[in-house]
Amino acid sequence: MPSVLPVTTDKNFDAGPGARGRIGLLVLGRDPVCETECAHALTREDQTLHVARIADPRDFTRQSLADLAQPIAKVADTLLRDDRLDVIAVACAAAALAIGRDELSAMLKLGRPNLKVTDPGAAAIAVLRAAGVRRIGLLLTTADSAINQKTVAAYEAEGFEVARALTLSLADDRAMSTLSIGSIRQALAEADDPSADVLLVPCTAMRTWQALPKLHASLLRGRVLTGNQAMMTHAMCLADGTDLPNSLDQLMAG
């Protein structure tokens, strides 16, 4: 048996993977859509995506989502522990709202003061504001009326005018992820309001992106923004310090 000898050539080290940004993605345990769509949306060279999953409640209510605060913090702590992480994206807008975005951000930044935090709702607000959007339509998914009303109120509080808001009244991520592409297209068409600049679909677990191609020619002039698209656009810009798209055309072009 030969002896194992040390390599004698020089060993040089660099910043490692994700030199332009490492993005942590916290996904609800039964969401099979978000991770794939976010990986597809990560288009910037030398940015990396690091995923962890959170056990989600059986039923989505304001209280059950607020109760995710500690599980989110515990799982987030496992992402690249003792190493660099630039952004954490919490892939549930309703949970971020139920917990409170400021509280969630403060909790995740414990021990990581330079960490930046986003979620589909916060990201949508940021990217739509940067693109100059003022009037939106909303297609929501949960059956909980308190969550839905708080979501509408959150956008209005940020200065957006909500032209129309509909919900699919689905109980959980399994229902959201198995809703057929045809049903999603029909719901998008029903939620379309010609007076809105953008139709926003915040849910990360619904296959909205897959439903879009055949609708883009007629629906809202192609201006449908998904939660995963908004979240990754925001996360990529936060990670490398670049500006958000400053027009709808630039935003929709990806």
C-alpha positions as CSV (number, residue, x, y, z in Angstrom):
1,M,0.0,0.0,0.0
2,P,1.5,3.4,-1.0
3,S,2.0,6.1,1.5
4,V,-0.2,9.2,1.2
5,L,2.0,12.1,0.4
6,P,1.2,15.8,0.8
7,V,0.6,17.9,-2.3
8,T,3.7,20.1,-2.8
9,T,2.2,22.8,-5.1
10,D,1.1,26.1,-3.7
11,K,-2.5,26.2,-2.3
12,N,-4.2,29.5,-3.0
13,F,-7.6,30.5,-1.7
14,D,-10.3,32.9,-2.9
15,A,-13.7,34.0,-1.7
16,G,-15.2,30.7,-2.5
17,P,-18.6,30.1,-4.3
18,G,-20.9,33.1,-4.3
19,A,-18.3,35.8,-4.4
20,R,-20.9,38.3,-5.6
21,G,-23.5,37.1,-3.1
22,R,-24.8,34.2,-1.1
23,I,-28.5,34.0,-0.7
24,G,-30.2,31.8,1.9
25,L,-33.7,30.7,1.0
26,L,-36.1,29.5,3.8
27,V,-38.8,27.4,2.2
28,L,-41.9,26.0,3.9
29,G,-41.6,22.2,4.2
30,R,-44.5,21.3,1.8
31,D,-43.8,23.8,-0.9
32,P,-42.3,21.9,-3.9
33,V,-42.4,24.9,-6.3
34,C,-40.4,27.7,-4.7
35,E,-36.9,26.2,-4.6
36,T,-37.0,25.2,-8.3
37,E,-38.4,28.6,-9.5
38,C,-35.9,30.6,-7.4
39,A,-33.0,28.5,-8.7
40,H,-34.2,29.3,-12.2
41,A,-34.5,33.0,-11.4
42,L,-30.9,33.2,-10.0
43,T,-29.4,34.6,-13.1
44,R,-26.4,36.5,-11.8
45,E,-22.9,35.1,-12.3
46,D,-21.2,34.0,-9.1
47,Q,-24.2,34.3,-6.8
48,T,-25.3,31.2,-5.0
49,L,-28.5,29.9,-3.4
50,H,-28.5,27.9,-0.2
51,V,-31.8,26.3,0.8
52,A,-33.3,25.1,4.2
53,R,-36.8,24.0,5.0
54,I,-39.2,24.9,7.8
55,A,-41.9,22.6,9.0
56,D,-45.1,24.4,8.1
57,P,-48.5,24.3,9.8
58,R,-51.2,22.0,8.5
59,D,-53.6,24.9,8.2
60,F,-52.6,28.5,7.3
61,T,-54.1,30.9,9.8
62,R,-52.7,34.2,11.1
63,Q,-51.8,32.6,14.4
64,S,-50.2,29.4,13.0
65,L,-48.0,31.5,10.7
66,A,-47.0,33.9,13.5
67,D,-46.0,30.7,15.4
68,L,-43.3,30.0,12.8
69,A,-41.1,32.8,14.2
70,Q,-38.9,30.5,16.3
71,P,-38.7,27.6,13.8
72,I,-37.6,30.1,11.1
73,A,-34.9,31.5,13.4
74,K,-33.7,28.0,14.3
75,V,-33.5,26.8,10.7
76,A,-31.9,30.1,9.5
77,D,-29.1,29.6,12.0
78,T,-28.1,26.4,10.2
79,L,-27.5,28.2,6.9
80,L,-23.7,28.5,6.3
81,R,-23.1,28.7,10.1
82,D,-19.9,30.6,10.9
83,D,-19.5,31.5,7.2
84,R,-20.6,34.4,5.0
85,L,-24.3,34.7,4.1
86,D,-25.4,38.0,2.5
87,V,-29.2,37.7,2.3
88,I,-31.9,35.5,3.7
89,A,-35.2,35.3,1.8
90,V,-38.1,33.9,3.8
91,A,-40.4,32.4,1.2
92,C,-43.7,33.1,2.8
93,A,-45.1,36.6,2.6
94,A,-48.0,35.8,4.9
95,A,-45.7,34.4,7.6
96,A,-43.5,37.5,7.4
97,L,-46.6,39.7,7.8
98,A,-48.0,37.6,10.7
99,I,-44.7,37.7,12.6
100,G,-44.0,41.3,11.7
101,R,-41.3,42.2,9.1
102,D,-39.3,44.3,11.5
103,E,-39.4,41.6,14.2
104,L,-38.5,38.9,11.7
105,S,-35.5,40.9,10.4
106,A,-34.2,41.7,13.8
107,M,-34.5,38.0,14.8
108,L,-32.6,36.8,11.8
109,K,-29.9,39.4,12.2
110,L,-28.9,38.2,15.7
111,G,-25.3,37.3,15.4
112,R,-25.3,38.4,11.7
113,P,-25.7,42.2,11.9
114,N,-24.8,42.7,8.2
115,L,-27.4,40.2,7.0
116,K,-30.1,41.6,4.7
117,V,-33.6,40.1,4.9
118,T,-36.5,39.9,2.4
119,D,-39.7,38.0,1.7
120,P,-42.1,37.9,-1.3
121,G,-44.2,40.8,0.1
122,A,-41.3,43.1,1.1
123,A,-39.6,42.3,-2.2
124,A,-42.7,43.1,-4.2
125,I,-43.0,46.5,-2.4
126,A,-39.4,47.3,-3.1
127,V,-39.3,46.2,-6.8
128,L,-42.7,47.7,-7.7
129,R,-41.8,51.0,-6.0
130,A,-38.5,51.1,-7.9
131,A,-40.3,50.5,-11.2
132,G,-42.7,53.4,-10.5
133,V,-45.8,51.2,-10.1
134,R,-48.7,52.7,-8.1
135,R,-51.8,50.6,-8.9
136,I,-51.8,46.9,-8.5
137,G,-54.1,43.9,-8.7
138,L,-53.7,41.0,-6.2
139,L,-54.3,37.3,-6.6
140,L,-54.0,35.7,-3.2
141,T,-54.2,32.0,-2.2
142,T,-55.1,31.6,1.5
143,A,-58.6,30.9,2.8
144,D,-58.0,32.9,6.0
145,S,-59.8,36.3,5.6
146,A,-57.6,38.0,8.3
147,I,-54.4,37.1,6.4
148,N,-56.0,38.4,3.2
149,Q,-57.2,41.7,4.6
150,K,-53.8,42.3,6.3
151,T,-52.1,41.6,3.0
152,V,-54.2,44.2,1.2
153,A,-53.8,46.7,4.0
154,A,-50.0,46.2,3.9
155,Y,-49.8,47.2,0.3
156,E,-52.1,50.2,0.8
157,A,-50.1,51.3,3.8
158,E,-47.0,51.4,1.5
159,G,-48.8,53.8,-0.9
160,F,-50.1,51.3,-3.5
161,E,-53.7,51.5,-4.7
162,V,-55.2,48.0,-4.9
163,A,-57.5,47.9,-7.9
164,R,-58.8,44.4,-7.3
165,A,-58.0,41.6,-4.8
166,L,-59.1,38.0,-5.2
167,T,-58.2,34.9,-3.3
168,L,-58.3,31.2,-4.4
169,S,-59.1,30.2,-0.8
170,L,-56.7,27.3,-0.6
171,A,-55.9,25.7,2.7
172,D,-52.2,24.9,2.5
173,D,-49.1,24.5,0.3
174,R,-50.2,21.1,-1.0
175,A,-53.4,22.6,-2.4
176,M,-51.4,25.6,-3.8
177,S,-48.8,23.5,-5.5
178,T,-51.3,21.0,-7.0
179,L,-53.7,23.6,-8.4
180,S,-53.7,22.9,-12.1
181,I,-52.1,25.2,-14.6
182,G,-55.4,25.6,-16.3
183,S,-57.0,26.7,-13.1
184,I,-54.2,29.2,-12.4
185,R,-54.7,30.7,-15.8
186,Q,-58.4,31.1,-15.3
187,A,-57.8,32.7,-11.9
188,L,-55.2,35.1,-13.4
189,A,-57.7,36.1,-16.1
190,E,-60.4,36.7,-13.5
191,A,-58.1,38.8,-11.3
192,D,-57.0,40.9,-14.3
193,D,-58.0,44.6,-13.9
194,P,-57.2,46.7,-17.0
195,S,-56.7,49.7,-14.7
196,A,-53.9,48.0,-12.8
197,D,-50.2,48.4,-13.8
198,V,-49.3,45.0,-12.5
199,L,-51.1,41.8,-11.3
200,L,-49.1,40.6,-8.2
201,V,-49.3,36.9,-7.2
202,P,-47.3,36.7,-4.0
203,C,-47.7,32.9,-3.3
204,T,-44.4,31.0,-3.7
205,A,-46.0,27.6,-3.8
206,M,-48.2,28.0,-6.8
207,R,-47.0,27.3,-10.3
208,T,-47.7,30.8,-11.6
209,W,-44.6,31.1,-13.7
210,Q,-45.5,28.0,-15.6
211,A,-49.0,29.3,-16.3
212,L,-47.8,32.7,-17.7
213,P,-46.5,32.1,-21.2
214,K,-49.8,31.6,-22.9
215,L,-51.3,34.5,-21.0
216,H,-48.7,37.2,-21.6
217,A,-50.0,38.2,-25.0
218,S,-53.3,39.4,-23.5
219,L,-53.2,39.6,-19.7
220,L,-52.2,43.0,-18.4
221,R,-49.9,43.4,-21.3
222,G,-47.7,40.7,-19.9
223,R,-47.3,42.4,-16.6
224,V,-47.8,39.7,-14.0
225,L,-45.3,39.6,-11.1
226,T,-44.9,36.4,-9.0
227,G,-43.7,36.2,-5.5
228,N,-40.7,34.1,-6.4
229,Q,-39.7,36.5,-9.2
230,A,-40.0,39.6,-6.9
231,M,-38.1,37.9,-4.1
232,M,-35.2,36.8,-6.2
233,T,-34.9,40.1,-8.0
234,H,-34.7,41.8,-4.6
235,A,-32.4,39.3,-3.1
236,M,-29.9,39.4,-6.0
237,C,-29.8,43.2,-5.8
238,L,-29.4,43.2,-2.0
239,A,-26.6,40.6,-2.3
240,D,-24.4,42.6,-4.6
241,G,-25.5,46.1,-3.8
242,T,-26.9,46.9,-7.3
243,D,-30.0,49.0,-8.0
244,L,-33.4,47.4,-8.6
245,P,-34.9,47.7,-12.1
246,N,-36.2,51.2,-12.6
247,S,-39.0,50.5,-15.1
248,L,-41.6,47.8,-15.6
249,D,-40.1,46.8,-18.9
250,Q,-36.7,46.2,-17.2
251,L,-38.3,44.4,-14.3
252,M,-40.4,42.0,-16.6
253,A,-37.4,41.4,-18.8
254,G,-35.7,39.8,-15.8
